[in-house]
Amino acid sequence: MGRFRTENTAVAFRNVYKTAGGGLPGVAAFWSGFTPKMVESASKGAVLLVAKEALLSATSEAGLSPTLAG
């Protein structure tokens, strides 16, 4: 919120559209940053998956029951 406390959703959408010049570039402005965000999300998911599997393996090898291991 911060700087734009009086700005509602409709005004925010209009400002993004106008700032990019309207038309097709205005619509494309809503997708800016999509690819970097997808790369970030995929890498975070991969790290979490590897960490979960490592913890599951370590707890299973330590003799914990599958319920406690997760």
PDB file of N, H, CA, C and O in Angstrom:
ATOM      1  N   MET A   1       0.823  -1.172   0.000  1.00  0.00           N
ATOM      2  CA  MET A   1       0.000   0.000   0.000  1.00  0.00           C
ATOM      3  C   MET A   1       0.873   1.242   0.000  1.00  0.00           C
ATOM      4  O   MET A   1       1.006   1.880  -1.045  1.00  0.00           O
ATOM      5  N   GLY A   2       1.448   1.600   1.076  1.00  0.00           N
ATOM      6  H   GLY A   2       1.340   1.082   1.925  1.00  0.00           H
ATOM      7  CA  GLY A   2       2.424   2.675   1.127  1.00  0.00           C
ATOM      8  C   GLY A   2       2.051   3.967   0.439  1.00  0.00           C
ATOM      9  O   GLY A   2       1.222   4.726   0.943  1.00  0.00           O
ATOM     10  N   ARG A   3       2.660   4.227  -0.719  1.00  0.00           N
ATOM     11  H   ARG A   3       3.334   3.611  -1.128  1.00  0.00           H
ATOM     12  CA  ARG A   3       2.491   5.500  -1.416  1.00  0.00           C
ATOM     13  C   ARG A   3       1.105   5.708  -1.980  1.00  0.00           C
ATOM     14  O   ARG A   3       0.638   6.843  -2.065  1.00  0.00           O
ATOM     15  N   PHE A   4       0.445   4.649  -2.364  1.00  0.00           N
ATOM     16  H   PHE A   4       0.825   3.726  -2.295  1.00  0.00           H
ATOM     17  CA  PHE A   4      -0.811   4.767  -3.108  1.00  0.00           C
ATOM     18  C   PHE A   4      -2.009   4.346  -2.250  1.00  0.00           C
ATOM     19  O   PHE A   4      -2.789   3.483  -2.653  1.00  0.00           O
ATOM     20  N   ARG A   5      -2.153   4.947  -1.084  1.00  0.00           N
ATOM     21  H   ARG A   5      -1.520   5.648  -0.757  1.00  0.00           H
ATOM     22  CA  ARG A   5      -3.220   4.563  -0.154  1.00  0.00           C
ATOM     23  C   ARG A   5      -4.616   4.851  -0.699  1.00  0.00           C
ATOM     24  O   ARG A   5      -5.568   4.164  -0.329  1.00  0.00           O
ATOM     25  N   THR A   6      -4.757   5.829  -1.549  1.00  0.00           N
ATOM     26  H   THR A   6      -3.984   6.387  -1.849  1.00  0.00           H
ATOM     27  CA  THR A   6      -6.085   6.181  -2.066  1.00  0.00           C
ATOM     28  C   THR A   6      -6.391   5.483  -3.386  1.00  0.00           C
ATOM     29  O   THR A   6      -7.474   5.669  -3.942  1.00  0.00           O
ATOM     30  N   GLU A   7      -5.470   4.695  -3.890  1.00  0.00           N
ATOM     31  H   GLU A   7      -4.591   4.544  -3.439  1.00  0.00           H
ATOM     32  CA  GLU A   7      -5.650   4.041  -5.186  1.00  0.00           C
ATOM     33  C   GLU A   7      -6.362   2.705  -5.004  1.00  0.00           C
ATOM     34  O   GLU A   7      -5.904   1.857  -4.238  1.00  0.00           O
ATOM     35  N   ASN A   8      -7.477   2.512  -5.702  1.00  0.00           N
ATOM     36  H   ASN A   8      -7.849   3.201  -6.325  1.00  0.00           H
ATOM     37  CA  ASN A   8      -8.165   1.226  -5.635  1.00  0.00           C
ATOM     38  C   ASN A   8      -7.692   0.335  -6.787  1.00  0.00           C
ATOM     39  O   ASN A   8      -6.825   0.730  -7.566  1.00  0.00           O
ATOM     40  N   THR A   9      -8.260  -0.852  -6.889  1.00  0.00           N
ATOM     41  H   THR A   9      -8.964  -1.173  -6.256  1.00  0.00           H
ATOM     42  CA  THR A   9      -7.815  -1.817  -7.894  1.00  0.00           C
ATOM     43  C   THR A   9      -8.031  -1.311  -9.314  1.00  0.00           C
ATOM     44  O   THR A   9      -7.155  -1.458 -10.165  1.00  0.00           O
ATOM     45  N   ALA A  10      -9.185  -0.720  -9.571  1.00  0.00           N
ATOM     46  H   ALA A  10      -9.897  -0.601  -8.879  1.00  0.00           H
ATOM     47  CA  ALA A  10      -9.479  -0.231 -10.922  1.00  0.00           C
ATOM     48  C   ALA A  10      -8.501   0.863 -11.335  1.00  0.00           C
ATOM     49  O   ALA A  10      -8.040   0.885 -12.477  1.00  0.00           O
ATOM     50  N   VAL A  11      -8.186   1.755 -10.429  1.00  0.00           N
ATOM     51  H   VAL A  11      -8.560   1.737  -9.501  1.00  0.00           H
ATOM     52  CA  VAL A  11      -7.237   2.832 -10.730  1.00  0.00           C
ATOM     53  C   VAL A  11      -5.841   2.246 -10.961  1.00  0.00           C
ATOM     54  O   VAL A  11      -5.121   2.700 -11.851  1.00  0.00           O
ATOM     55  N   ALA A  12      -5.463   1.259 -10.180  1.00  0.00           N
ATOM     56  H   ALA A  12      -6.048   0.890  -9.458  1.00  0.00           H
ATOM     57  CA  ALA A  12      -4.152   0.635 -10.355  1.00  0.00           C
ATOM     58  C   ALA A  12      -4.042  -0.031 -11.731  1.00  0.00           C
ATOM     59  O   ALA A  12      -3.030   0.130 -12.413  1.00  0.00           O
ATOM     60  N   PHE A  13      -5.067  -0.772 -12.143  1.00  0.00           N
ATOM     61  H   PHE A  13      -5.889  -0.902 -11.589  1.00  0.00           H
ATOM     62  CA  PHE A  13      -5.060  -1.397 -13.471  1.00  0.00           C
ATOM     63  C   PHE A  13      -4.974  -0.354 -14.565  1.00  0.00           C
ATOM     64  O   PHE A  13      -4.221  -0.517 -15.525  1.00  0.00           O
ATOM     65  N   ARG A  14      -5.740   0.717 -14.427  1.00  0.00           N
ATOM     66  H   ARG A  14      -6.352   0.849 -13.647  1.00  0.00           H
ATOM     67  CA  ARG A  14      -5.727   1.789 -15.429  1.00  0.00           C
ATOM     68  C   ARG A  14      -4.347   2.428 -15.518  1.00  0.00           C
ATOM     69  O   ARG A  14      -3.864   2.718 -16.613  1.00  0.00           O
ATOM     70  N   ASN A  15      -3.709   2.649 -14.366  1.00  0.00           N
ATOM     71  H   ASN A  15      -4.101   2.414 -13.476  1.00  0.00           H
ATOM     72  CA  ASN A  15      -2.379   3.267 -14.360  1.00  0.00           C
ATOM     73  C   ASN A  15      -1.329   2.376 -15.010  1.00  0.00           C
ATOM     74  O   ASN A  15      -0.470   2.870 -15.740  1.00  0.00           O
ATOM     75  N   VAL A  16      -1.385   1.080 -14.758  1.00  0.00           N
ATOM     76  H   VAL A  16      -2.083   0.679 -14.165  1.00  0.00           H
ATOM     77  CA  VAL A  16      -0.439   0.165 -15.412  1.00  0.00           C
ATOM     78  C   VAL A  16      -0.645   0.201 -16.915  1.00  0.00           C
ATOM     79  O   VAL A  16       0.321   0.263 -17.676  1.00  0.00           O
ATOM     80  N   TYR A  17      -1.892   0.162 -17.343  1.00  0.00           N
ATOM     81  H   TYR A  17      -2.676   0.112 -16.724  1.00  0.00           H
ATOM     82  CA  TYR A  17      -2.219   0.185 -18.765  1.00  0.00           C
ATOM     83  C   TYR A  17      -1.744   1.480 -19.425  1.00  0.00           C
ATOM     84  O   TYR A  17      -1.155   1.445 -20.506  1.00  0.00           O
ATOM     85  N   LYS A  18      -1.998   2.623 -18.779  1.00  0.00           N
ATOM     86  H   LYS A  18      -2.476   2.651 -17.901  1.00  0.00           H
ATOM     87  CA  LYS A  18      -1.611   3.918 -19.343  1.00  0.00           C
ATOM     88  C   LYS A  18      -0.106   4.118 -19.345  1.00  0.00           C
ATOM     89  O   LYS A  18       0.451   4.658 -20.301  1.00  0.00           O
ATOM     90  N   THR A  19       0.556   3.683 -18.279  1.00  0.00           N
ATOM     91  H   THR A  19       0.104   3.244 -17.502  1.00  0.00           H
ATOM     92  CA  THR A  19       2.013   3.872 -18.170  1.00  0.00           C
ATOM     93  C   THR A  19       2.748   3.168 -19.301  1.00  0.00           C
ATOM     94  O   THR A  19       3.766   3.658 -19.791  1.00  0.00           O
ATOM     95  N   ALA A  20       2.224   2.010 -19.716  1.00  0.00           N
ATOM     96  H   ALA A  20       1.397   1.612 -19.319  1.00  0.00           H
ATOM     97  CA  ALA A  20       2.866   1.261 -20.803  1.00  0.00           C
ATOM     98  C   ALA A  20       2.478   1.794 -22.173  1.00  0.00           C
ATOM     99  O   ALA A  20       3.006   1.322 -23.179  1.00  0.00           O
ATOM    100  N   GLY A  21       1.581   2.755 -22.243  1.00  0.00           N
ATOM    101  H   GLY A  21       1.152   3.139 -21.425  1.00  0.00           H
ATOM    102  CA  GLY A  21       1.237   3.364 -23.523  1.00  0.00           C
ATOM    103  C   GLY A  21      -0.086   2.915 -24.087  1.00  0.00           C
ATOM    104  O   GLY A  21      -0.441   3.310 -25.197  1.00  0.00           O
ATOM    105  N   GLY A  22      -0.835   2.097 -23.356  1.00  0.00           N
ATOM    106  H   GLY A  22      -0.547   1.776 -22.454  1.00  0.00           H
ATOM    107  CA  GLY A  22      -2.135   1.645 -23.851  1.00  0.00           C
ATOM    108  C   GLY A  22      -1.997   0.647 -24.975  1.00  0.00           C
ATOM    109  O   GLY A  22      -0.883   0.261 -25.329  1.00  0.00           O
ATOM    110  N   GLY A  23      -3.101   0.227 -25.538  1.00  0.00           N
ATOM    111  H   GLY A  23      -4.006   0.540 -25.250  1.00  0.00           H
ATOM    112  CA  GLY A  23      -3.095  -0.739 -26.635  1.00  0.00           C
ATOM    113  C   GLY A  23      -2.462  -2.051 -26.232  1.00  0.00           C
ATOM    114  O   GLY A  23      -2.546  -2.461 -25.074  1.00  0.00           O
ATOM    115  N   LEU A  24      -1.828  -2.709 -27.186  1.00  0.00           N
ATOM    116  H   LEU A  24      -1.760  -2.376 -28.126  1.00  0.00           H
ATOM    117  CA  LEU A  24      -1.187  -3.999 -26.929  1.00  0.00           C
ATOM    118  C   LEU A  24      -0.051  -3.896 -25.917  1.00  0.00           C
ATOM    119  O   LEU A  24       0.056  -4.767 -25.053  1.00  0.00           O
ATOM    120  N   PRO A  25       0.806  -2.870 -25.981  1.00  0.00           N
ATOM    121  CA  PRO A  25       1.837  -2.748 -24.945  1.00  0.00           C
ATOM    122  C   PRO A  25       1.249  -2.577 -23.543  1.00  0.00           C
ATOM    123  O   PRO A  25       1.831  -3.034 -22.560  1.00  0.00           O
ATOM    124  N   GLY A  26       0.102  -1.920 -23.461  1.00  0.00           N
ATOM    125  H   GLY A  26      -0.371  -1.549 -24.260  1.00  0.00           H
ATOM    126  CA  GLY A  26      -0.552  -1.748 -22.168  1.00  0.00           C
ATOM    127  C   GLY A  26      -1.007  -3.073 -21.590  1.00  0.00           C
ATOM    128  O   GLY A  26      -0.880  -3.318 -20.390  1.00  0.00           O
ATOM    129  N   VAL A  27      -1.535  -3.922 -22.450  1.00  0.00           N
ATOM    130  H   VAL A  27      -1.637  -3.724 -23.425  1.00  0.00           H
ATOM    131  CA  VAL A  27      -1.962  -5.257 -22.006  1.00  0.00           C
ATOM    132  C   VAL A  27      -0.738  -6.092 -21.651  1.00  0.00           C
ATOM    133  O   VAL A  27      -0.752  -6.819 -20.657  1.00  0.00           O
ATOM    134  N   ALA A  28       0.304  -5.996 -22.442  1.00  0.00           N
ATOM    135  H   ALA A  28       0.315  -5.406 -23.249  1.00  0.00           H
ATOM    136  CA  ALA A  28       1.529  -6.763 -22.185  1.00  0.00           C
ATOM    137  C   ALA A  28       2.199  -6.351 -20.877  1.00  0.00           C
ATOM    138  O   ALA A  28       2.925  -7.144 -20.280  1.00  0.00           O
ATOM    139  N   ALA A  29       1.964  -5.127 -20.430  1.00  0.00           N
ATOM    140  H   ALA A  29       1.374  -4.483 -20.916  1.00  0.00           H
ATOM    141  CA  ALA A  29       2.575  -4.646 -19.185  1.00  0.00           C
ATOM    142  C   ALA A  29       2.129  -5.466 -17.982  1.00  0.00           C
ATOM    143  O   ALA A  29       2.858  -5.560 -16.995  1.00  0.00           O
ATOM    144  N   PHE A  30       0.943  -6.060 -18.051  1.00  0.00           N
ATOM    145  H   PHE A  30       0.351  -5.983 -18.853  1.00  0.00           H
ATOM    146  CA  PHE A  30       0.465  -6.879 -16.947  1.00  0.00           C
ATOM    147  C   PHE A  30       1.248  -8.183 -16.829  1.00  0.00           C
ATOM    148  O   PHE A  30       1.232  -8.821 -15.777  1.00  0.00           O
ATOM    149  N   TRP A  31       1.936  -8.583 -17.901  1.00  0.00           N
ATOM    150  H   TRP A  31       1.949  -8.064 -18.755  1.00  0.00           H
ATOM    151  CA  TRP A  31       2.709  -9.819 -17.903  1.00  0.00           C
ATOM    152  C   TRP A  31       4.192  -9.579 -17.684  1.00  0.00           C
ATOM    153  O   TRP A  31       4.960 -10.541 -17.673  1.00  0.00           O
ATOM    154  N   SER A  32       4.623  -8.347 -17.510  1.00  0.00           N
ATOM    155  H   SER A  32       3.999  -7.566 -17.519  1.00  0.00           H
ATOM    156  CA  SER A  32       6.044  -8.090 -17.297  1.00  0.00           C
ATOM    157  C   SER A  32       6.466  -8.715 -15.973  1.00  0.00           C
ATOM    158  O   SER A  32       5.774  -8.577 -14.965  1.00  0.00           O
ATOM    159  N   GLY A  33       7.582  -9.390 -15.983  1.00  0.00           N
ATOM    160  H   GLY A  33       8.144  -9.503 -16.803  1.00  0.00           H
ATOM    161  CA  GLY A  33       8.071 -10.049 -14.778  1.00  0.00           C
ATOM    162  C   GLY A  33       7.563 -11.467 -14.607  1.00  0.00           C
ATOM    163  O   GLY A  33       7.917 -12.132 -13.634  1.00  0.00           O
ATOM    164  N   PHE A  34       6.739 -11.946 -15.532  1.00  0.00           N
ATOM    165  H   PHE A  34       6.452 -11.405 -16.323  1.00  0.00           H
ATOM    166  CA  PHE A  34       6.180 -13.291 -15.421  1.00  0.00           C
ATOM    167  C   PHE A  34       7.265 -14.366 -15.510  1.00  0.00           C
ATOM    168  O   PHE A  34       7.289 -15.291 -14.698  1.00  0.00           O
ATOM    169  N   THR A  35       8.162 -14.246 -16.493  1.00  0.00           N
ATOM    170  H   THR A  35       8.143 -13.494 -17.153  1.00  0.00           H
ATOM    171  CA  THR A  35       9.200 -15.261 -16.676  1.00  0.00           C
ATOM    172  C   THR A  35      10.158 -15.323 -15.493  1.00  0.00           C
ATOM    173  O   THR A  35      10.431 -16.420 -15.006  1.00  0.00           O
ATOM    174  N   PRO A  36      10.683 -14.195 -15.005  1.00  0.00           N
ATOM    175  CA  PRO A  36      11.549 -14.291 -13.827  1.00  0.00           C
ATOM    176  C   PRO A  36      10.842 -14.884 -12.611  1.00  0.00           C
ATOM    177  O   PRO A  36      11.455 -15.620 -11.839  1.00  0.00           O
ATOM    178  N   LYS A  37       9.569 -14.573 -12.434  1.00  0.00           N
ATOM    179  H   LYS A  37       9.070 -13.974 -13.061  1.00  0.00           H
ATOM    180  CA  LYS A  37       8.820 -15.113 -11.297  1.00  0.00           C
ATOM    181  C   LYS A  37       8.639 -16.625 -11.440  1.00  0.00           C
ATOM    182  O   LYS A  37       8.691 -17.350 -10.447  1.00  0.00           O
ATOM    183  N   MET A  38       8.430 -17.101 -12.660  1.00  0.00           N
ATOM    184  H   MET A  38       8.389 -16.511 -13.467  1.00  0.00           H
ATOM    185  CA  MET A  38       8.300 -18.546 -12.870  1.00  0.00           C
ATOM    186  C   MET A  38       9.619 -19.267 -12.591  1.00  0.00           C
ATOM    187  O   MET A  38       9.628 -20.356 -12.017  1.00  0.00           O
ATOM    188  N   VAL A  39      10.728 -18.655 -13.000  1.00  0.00           N
ATOM    189  H   VAL A  39      10.721 -17.770 -13.466  1.00  0.00           H
ATOM    190  CA  VAL A  39      12.049 -19.253 -12.715  1.00  0.00           C
ATOM    191  C   VAL A  39      12.281 -19.293 -11.209  1.00  0.00           C
ATOM    192  O   VAL A  39      12.756 -20.298 -10.681  1.00  0.00           O
ATOM    193  N   GLU A  40      11.953 -18.216 -10.521  1.00  0.00           N
ATOM    194  H   GLU A  40      11.567 -17.399 -10.949  1.00  0.00           H
ATOM    195  CA  GLU A  40      12.117 -18.163  -9.066  1.00  0.00           C
ATOM    196  C   GLU A  40      11.248 -19.220  -8.381  1.00  0.00           C
ATOM    197  O   GLU A  40      11.712 -19.917  -7.479  1.00  0.00           O
ATOM    198  N   SER A  41      10.009 -19.337  -8.802  1.00  0.00           N
ATOM    199  H   SER A  41       9.632 -18.770  -9.535  1.00  0.00           H
ATOM    200  CA  SER A  41       9.096 -20.298  -8.187  1.00  0.00           C
ATOM    201  C   SER A  41       9.545 -21.734  -8.429  1.00  0.00           C
ATOM    202  O   SER A  41       9.478 -22.567  -7.526  1.00  0.00           O
ATOM    203  N   ALA A  42       9.999 -22.023  -9.632  1.00  0.00           N
ATOM    204  H   ALA A  42      10.053 -21.346 -10.366  1.00  0.00           H
ATOM    205  CA  ALA A  42      10.452 -23.378  -9.943  1.00  0.00           C
ATOM    206  C   ALA A  42      11.693 -23.747  -9.141  1.00  0.00           C
ATOM    207  O   ALA A  42      11.807 -24.874  -8.659  1.00  0.00           O
ATOM    208  N   SER A  43      12.615 -22.815  -8.996  1.00  0.00           N
ATOM    209  H   SER A  43      12.523 -21.899  -9.387  1.00  0.00           H
ATOM    210  CA  SER A  43      13.833 -23.123  -8.240  1.00  0.00           C
ATOM    211  C   SER A  43      13.526 -23.292  -6.752  1.00  0.00           C
ATOM    212  O   SER A  43      14.117 -24.147  -6.093  1.00  0.00           O
ATOM    213  N   LYS A  44      12.606 -22.484  -6.219  1.00  0.00           N
ATOM    214  H   LYS A  44      12.125 -21.789  -6.754  1.00  0.00           H
ATOM    215  CA  LYS A  44      12.208 -22.653  -4.812  1.00  0.00           C
ATOM    216  C   LYS A  44      11.540 -24.004  -4.604  1.00  0.00           C
ATOM    217  O   LYS A  44      11.805 -24.685  -3.613  1.00  0.00           O
ATOM    218  N   GLY A  45      10.678 -24.390  -5.529  1.00  0.00           N
ATOM    219  H   GLY A  45      10.463 -23.836  -6.333  1.00  0.00           H
ATOM    220  CA  GLY A  45      10.010 -25.681  -5.434  1.00  0.00           C
ATOM    221  C   GLY A  45      10.993 -26.829  -5.476  1.00  0.00           C
ATOM    222  O   GLY A  45      10.847 -27.808  -4.744  1.00  0.00           O
ATOM    223  N   ALA A  46      11.999 -26.711  -6.334  1.00  0.00           N
ATOM    224  H   ALA A  46      12.117 -25.915  -6.928  1.00  0.00           H
ATOM    225  CA  ALA A  46      13.006 -27.764  -6.438  1.00  0.00           C
ATOM    226  C   ALA A  46      13.805 -27.894  -5.148  1.00  0.00           C
ATOM    227  O   ALA A  46      14.077 -29.008  -4.700  1.00  0.00           O
ATOM    228  N   VAL A  47      14.180 -26.776  -4.550  1.00  0.00           N
ATOM    229  H   VAL A  47      13.959 -25.871  -4.915  1.00  0.00           H
ATOM    230  CA  VAL A  47      14.933 -26.806  -3.296  1.00  0.00           C
ATOM    231  C   VAL A  47      14.087 -27.430  -2.189  1.00  0.00           C
ATOM    232  O   VAL A  47      14.585 -28.246  -1.414  1.00  0.00           O
ATOM    233  N   LEU A  48      12.827 -27.056  -2.110  1.00  0.00           N
ATOM    234  H   LEU A  48      12.422 -26.393  -2.740  1.00  0.00           H
ATOM    235  CA  LEU A  48      11.951 -27.619  -1.084  1.00  0.00           C
ATOM    236  C   LEU A  48      11.760 -29.122  -1.270  1.00  0.00           C
ATOM    237  O   LEU A  48      11.742 -29.870  -0.292  1.00  0.00           O
ATOM    238  N   LEU A  49      11.618 -29.563  -2.498  1.00  0.00           N
ATOM    239  H   LEU A  49      11.632 -28.956  -3.293  1.00  0.00           H
ATOM    240  CA  LEU A  49      11.449 -30.987  -2.771  1.00  0.00           C
ATOM    241  C   LEU A  49      12.687 -31.775  -2.362  1.00  0.00           C
ATOM    242  O   LEU A  49      12.569 -32.827  -1.734  1.00  0.00           O
ATOM    243  N   VAL A  50      13.867 -31.282  -2.710  1.00  0.00           N
ATOM    244  H   VAL A  50      13.962 -30.428  -3.220  1.00  0.00           H
ATOM    245  CA  VAL A  50      15.115 -31.959  -2.349  1.00  0.00           C
ATOM    246  C   VAL A  50      15.273 -31.986  -0.837  1.00  0.00           C
ATOM    247  O   VAL A  50      15.664 -33.011  -0.280  1.00  0.00           O
ATOM    248  N   ALA A  51      14.977 -30.885  -0.166  1.00  0.00           N
ATOM    249  H   ALA A  51      14.659 -30.052  -0.619  1.00  0.00           H
ATOM    250  CA  ALA A  51      15.107 -30.834   1.292  1.00  0.00           C
ATOM    251  C   ALA A  51      14.142 -31.799   1.965  1.00  0.00           C
ATOM    252  O   ALA A  51      14.516 -32.480   2.920  1.00  0.00           O
ATOM    253  N   LYS A  52      12.910 -31.867   1.483  1.00  0.00           N
ATOM    254  H   LYS A  52      12.606 -31.313   0.708  1.00  0.00           H
ATOM    255  CA  LYS A  52      11.924 -32.782   2.062  1.00  0.00           C
ATOM    256  C   LYS A  52      12.363 -34.224   1.911  1.00  0.00           C
ATOM    257  O   LYS A  52      12.278 -35.007   2.858  1.00  0.00           O
ATOM    258  N   GLU A  53      12.830 -34.578   0.731  1.00  0.00           N
ATOM    259  H   GLU A  53      12.900 -33.942  -0.038  1.00  0.00           H
ATOM    260  CA  GLU A  53      13.264 -35.947   0.494  1.00  0.00           C
ATOM    261  C   GLU A  53      14.494 -36.303   1.322  1.00  0.00           C
ATOM    262  O   GLU A  53      14.616 -37.432   1.797  1.00  0.00           O
ATOM    263  N   ALA A  54      15.406 -35.349   1.498  1.00  0.00           N
ATOM    264  H   ALA A  54      15.307 -34.432   1.113  1.00  0.00           H
ATOM    265  CA  ALA A  54      16.594 -35.602   2.320  1.00  0.00           C
ATOM    266  C   ALA A  54      16.202 -35.814   3.774  1.00  0.00           C
ATOM    267  O   ALA A  54      16.723 -36.716   4.430  1.00  0.00           O
ATOM    268  N   LEU A  55      15.289 -34.993   4.288  1.00  0.00           N
ATOM    269  H   LEU A  55      14.866 -34.259   3.755  1.00  0.00           H
ATOM    270  CA  LEU A  55      14.822 -35.167   5.660  1.00  0.00           C
ATOM    271  C   LEU A  55      14.075 -36.482   5.833  1.00  0.00           C
ATOM    272  O   LEU A  55      14.253 -37.166   6.841  1.00  0.00           O
ATOM    273  N   LEU A  56      13.256 -36.839   4.878  1.00  0.00           N
ATOM    274  H   LEU A  56      13.112 -36.284   4.059  1.00  0.00           H
ATOM    275  CA  LEU A  56      12.516 -38.093   4.938  1.00  0.00           C
ATOM    276  C   LEU A  56      13.466 -39.284   4.950  1.00  0.00           C
ATOM    277  O   LEU A  56      13.278 -40.225   5.721  1.00  0.00           O
ATOM    278  N   SER A  57      14.480 -39.243   4.099  1.00  0.00           N
ATOM    279  H   SER A  57      14.632 -38.479   3.472  1.00  0.00           H
ATOM    280  CA  SER A  57      15.463 -40.328   4.059  1.00  0.00           C
ATOM    281  C   SER A  57      16.250 -40.411   5.359  1.00  0.00           C
ATOM    282  O   SER A  57      16.462 -41.502   5.889  1.00  0.00           O
ATOM    283  N   ALA A  58      16.684 -39.267   5.876  1.00  0.00           N
ATOM    284  H   ALA A  58      16.511 -38.381   5.445  1.00  0.00           H
ATOM    285  CA  ALA A  58      17.475 -39.246   7.105  1.00  0.00           C
ATOM    286  C   ALA A  58      16.674 -39.748   8.294  1.00  0.00           C
ATOM    287  O   ALA A  58      17.197 -40.504   9.112  1.00  0.00           O
ATOM    288  N   THR A  59      15.426 -39.346   8.405  1.00  0.00           N
ATOM    289  H   THR A  59      15.001 -38.731   7.741  1.00  0.00           H
ATOM    290  CA  THR A  59      14.616 -39.798   9.535  1.00  0.00           C
ATOM    291  C   THR A  59      14.254 -41.269   9.409  1.00  0.00           C
ATOM    292  O   THR A  59      14.163 -41.967  10.419  1.00  0.00           O
ATOM    293  N   SER A  60      14.048 -41.750   8.197  1.00  0.00           N
ATOM    294  H   SER A  60      14.122 -41.183   7.376  1.00  0.00           H
ATOM    295  CA  SER A  60      13.759 -43.175   7.997  1.00  0.00           C
ATOM    296  C   SER A  60      14.975 -44.025   8.347  1.00  0.00           C
ATOM    297  O   SER A  60      14.843 -45.070   8.985  1.00  0.00           O
ATOM    298  N   GLU A  61      16.159 -43.578   7.931  1.00  0.00           N
ATOM    299  H   GLU A  61      16.266 -42.730   7.413  1.00  0.00           H
ATOM    300  CA  GLU A  61      17.395 -44.311   8.233  1.00  0.00           C
ATOM    301  C   GLU A  61      17.713 -44.282   9.725  1.00  0.00           C
ATOM    302  O   GLU A  61      18.377 -45.183  10.235  1.00  0.00           O
ATOM    303  N   ALA A  62      17.241 -43.246  10.429  1.00  0.00           N
ATOM    304  H   ALA A  62      16.701 -42.513  10.014  1.00  0.00           H
ATOM    305  CA  ALA A  62      17.472 -43.146  11.869  1.00  0.00           C
ATOM    306  C   ALA A  62      16.529 -44.053  12.642  1.00  0.00           C
ATOM    307  O   ALA A  62      16.642 -44.162  13.863  1.00  0.00           O
ATOM    308  N   GLY A  63      15.610 -44.699  11.960  1.00  0.00           N
ATOM    309  H   GLY A  63      15.518 -44.611  10.968  1.00  0.00           H
ATOM    310  CA  GLY A  63      14.725 -45.652  12.603  1.00  0.00           C
ATOM    311  C   GLY A  63      13.399 -45.080  13.066  1.00  0.00           C
ATOM    312  O   GLY A  63      12.658 -45.749  13.787  1.00  0.00           O
ATOM    313  N   LEU A  64      13.085 -43.860  12.669  1.00  0.00           N
ATOM    314  H   LEU A  64      13.687 -43.316  12.083  1.00  0.00           H
ATOM    315  CA  LEU A  64      11.799 -43.296  13.036  1.00  0.00           C
ATOM    316  C   LEU A  64      10.688 -43.923  12.212  1.00  0.00           C
ATOM    317  O   LEU A  64      10.905 -44.346  11.076  1.00  0.00           O
ATOM    318  N   SER A  65       9.506 -43.978  12.789  1.00  0.00           N
ATOM    319  H   SER A  65       9.330 -43.634  13.711  1.00  0.00           H
ATOM    320  CA  SER A  65       8.374 -44.541  12.057  1.00  0.00           C
ATOM    321  C   SER A  65       8.001 -43.608  10.900  1.00  0.00           C
ATOM    322  O   SER A  65       8.306 -42.416  10.939  1.00  0.00           O
ATOM    323  N   PRO A  66       7.347 -44.146   9.879  1.00  0.00           N
ATOM    324  CA  PRO A  66       6.941 -43.290   8.754  1.00  0.00           C
ATOM    325  C   PRO A  66       6.045 -42.128   9.175  1.00  0.00           C
ATOM    326  O   PRO A  66       6.060 -41.074   8.540  1.00  0.00           O
ATOM    327  N   THR A  67       5.263 -42.311  10.242  1.00  0.00           N
ATOM    328  H   THR A  67       5.251 -43.168  10.758  1.00  0.00           H
ATOM    329  CA  THR A  67       4.404 -41.228  10.711  1.00  0.00           C
ATOM    330  C   THR A  67       5.239 -40.078  11.249  1.00  0.00           C
ATOM    331  O   THR A  67       4.950 -38.918  10.956  1.00  0.00           O
ATOM    332  N   LEU A  68       6.256 -40.377  12.022  1.00  0.00           N
ATOM    333  H   LEU A  68       6.490 -41.320  12.260  1.00  0.00           H
ATOM    334  CA  LEU A  68       7.116 -39.330  12.557  1.00  0.00           C
ATOM    335  C   LEU A  68       8.034 -38.752  11.499  1.00  0.00           C
ATOM    336  O   LEU A  68       8.385 -37.574  11.555  1.00  0.00           O
ATOM    337  N   ALA A  69       8.424 -39.567  10.543  1.00  0.00           N
ATOM    338  H   ALA A  69       8.139 -40.524  10.498  1.00  0.00           H
ATOM    339  CA  ALA A  69       9.325 -39.109   9.488  1.00  0.00           C
ATOM    340  C   ALA A  69       8.645 -38.117   8.563  1.00  0.00           C
ATOM    341  O   ALA A  69       9.322 -37.307   7.929  1.00  0.00           O
ATOM    342  N   GLY A  70       7.343 -38.159   8.473  1.00  0.00           N
ATOM    343  H   GLY A  70       6.793 -38.817   8.988  1.00  0.00           H
ATOM    344  CA  GLY A  70       6.622 -37.190   7.643  1.00  0.00           C
ATOM    345  C   GLY A  70       6.066 -37.809   6.449  1.00  0.00           C
ATOM    346  O   GLY A  70       5.428 -37.132   5.642  1.00  0.00           O
TER     347      GLY A  70
END
